[in-house]
Amino acid sequence: MIVTANSKPIAALVRIENADDETVFLSNDPNFLAIIERSRVRHKKEGGIPSKEMRNRLGLNHVSF
């Protein structure tokens, strides 16, 4: 559904499937999106930690994912 004002489109309503409220809100939050982008840039620049290493650091080495 397209919402118009003065015959000009101003918004679109689309069906959201397989997403809860939190997911929808965060995916549209500029602050959250900025955090994600900074993390992506940092990961590309500095690399990351393998999941096995992170589980060891957190004391979760007995938990399988």
C-alpha positions as CSV (number, residue, x, y, z in Angstrom):
1,M,0.0,0.0,0.0
2,I,1.3,3.4,-0.9
3,V,0.4,6.4,1.3
4,T,0.1,9.7,-0.6
5,A,-0.2,13.3,0.3
6,N,-1.3,15.8,-2.4
7,S,-1.2,12.9,-4.9
8,K,2.5,12.3,-4.1
9,P,3.8,9.1,-2.5
10,I,5.2,9.7,1.0
11,A,5.3,6.2,2.5
12,A,4.9,2.5,1.6
13,L,3.4,-0.1,3.8
14,V,4.9,-3.6,3.3
15,R,4.2,-6.9,5.0
16,I,6.8,-7.8,7.7
17,E,7.4,-11.6,8.0
18,N,9.6,-13.5,10.5
19,A,10.5,-10.4,12.5
20,D,9.6,-9.3,16.0
21,D,9.0,-5.7,17.2
22,E,12.6,-5.4,18.4
23,T,14.0,-6.4,15.1
24,V,11.8,-4.0,13.2
25,F,12.6,-1.1,15.5
26,L,16.4,-1.7,15.6
27,S,16.6,-2.1,11.8
28,N,15.3,1.4,11.4
29,D,17.2,3.1,14.3
30,P,19.9,5.4,13.0
31,N,22.0,5.1,16.2
32,F,21.9,1.3,16.1
33,L,22.7,1.3,12.3
34,A,25.7,3.6,13.0
35,I,27.0,1.1,15.7
36,I,26.7,-1.7,13.2
37,E,28.5,0.2,10.5
38,R,31.4,1.2,12.9
39,S,31.7,-2.5,13.9
40,R,31.9,-3.6,10.2
41,V,34.6,-1.0,9.5
42,R,36.6,-2.0,12.6
43,H,36.3,-5.7,11.7
44,K,37.4,-5.1,8.2
45,K,40.4,-3.0,9.4
46,E,41.4,-5.0,12.5
47,G,39.9,-8.5,11.9
48,G,37.9,-10.5,14.4
49,I,38.1,-13.3,16.9
50,P,37.1,-16.8,15.9
51,S,34.0,-18.0,17.7
52,K,36.0,-20.8,19.4
53,E,38.4,-18.2,20.9
54,M,35.5,-16.0,22.1
55,R,33.8,-19.0,23.8
56,N,37.1,-19.7,25.6
57,R,37.4,-16.1,26.7
58,L,33.8,-16.1,28.0
59,G,34.2,-19.5,29.6
60,L,31.7,-21.1,27.3
61,N,34.0,-23.7,25.8
62,H,31.7,-26.5,26.9
63,V,28.7,-25.0,25.0
64,S,28.3,-25.9,21.4
65,F,26.5,-23.6,18.9
